[in-house]
Amino acid sequence: MGHETEWVNLKLFTVGPVACYPEVLEAMGQQMYSHRSKEYFSLHYETVKLLQTFLETQNQVFLFSSTGSGFMEASVRNCVRKTMVCCINGSFGERFSEVAVANGRAVVKLEPPLGEPILPNELDDLLKRHPEAEAVAITHNETSAGLINPLKELVAIVKAYDKLIFVDAVSSMGGTEIKVDEWGIDVCFSSSQKCFGVPPGLGIGSVSERALKVSETAVNKGWYFDFKVWEEDQKQGVGTPVTPAIPQIAGLSTALKMIEKRGGKRWYFDLYRERNLRIRTGIERLGLSTFPRPGYESPTVNCINTPEEVDGSIVYDKMREKGFELAKGYGALKKKTFRAGNMGYIEMADIDLMLKALEDVLSSL
């Protein structure tokens, strides 16, 4: 007998995939067309242009049929021959290191205590001691710890040493300011299922001319994520070298146009700030605190310390029973935290309902 999927109707405060905007779901529900048709080419180049404007870049923007981790691997294989620096604040910074090692690269780690940001003076000191490093990878917003790093200042340090800079912006792109060209970011990537409120399946990234030049002479970089292969097809007007995730691209294009129509990215960033502050103020009113160092809290996800001797997964399970999907603690923080994201389609009234449910859960423990 076949197994029927049981769909649940939960209010999502996850860290991805997130609830999608109704306009996005409508756009994604259209009939397919060929990825070599004029309809797709129009969609593709319109979306690329929208992203270039959003990220304030003239760099190539590629739409990978993958998650952001595909871009993570691509940056290593295209742009690092021997050694790179990985800045680690938690599990996803560690993933960048694991990807580099899996591809045969040596990694120098900059890893402050969990909950602490990467500080410019620390990165400066490390680069002085490791001139052999060709590139630096920074996780802008460490989802596992609910922490955001001072990206603009860190990129400035990297550029002072003339190194390539890779930015994992998976849970920050769309939720806070990133100025790719002004700051000098070589590879800046994200995923569709985070701040833009689109289903998973699309890796989004900008690649600088310098990174493309380095890629020209890279060896053993594979084919699927070869920046030069993607650049060639994009410049020739055929979009992508492989079948793209057309529904996700249609959804992303719709989300970007929706943002522009409602007030532009400044409006969107303000919305994220307002929703995040509402959640953080609410959990503080309940006697809870956030995990990272004050002043470095993520604008898109709150990592919340559980009450004494309470397993974070218990809070998560009880919130599900009340109709709210939060996110469990991750990695080393799995038992002592839980997380509440504010990415994607979330109404202010839903935040208030979630906080009331959380109050009830805490009083029952």
Beta strands, then each sheet from edge to edge (+ up, - down):
strand 1: 11-12
strand 2: 60-64
strand 3: 83-87
strand 4: 106-110
strand 5: 135-139
strand 6: 141-142
strand 7: 147-148
strand 8: 164-168
strand 9: 187-191
strand 10: 203-207
strand 11: 301-305
strand 12: 324-325
strand 13: 327-328
strand 14: 337-341
sheet 1: 1+ 12+
sheet 2: 2+ 10- 9+ 8+ 5+ 3+ 4+
sheet 3: 6+ 7-
sheet 4: 11+ 14- 13+
end
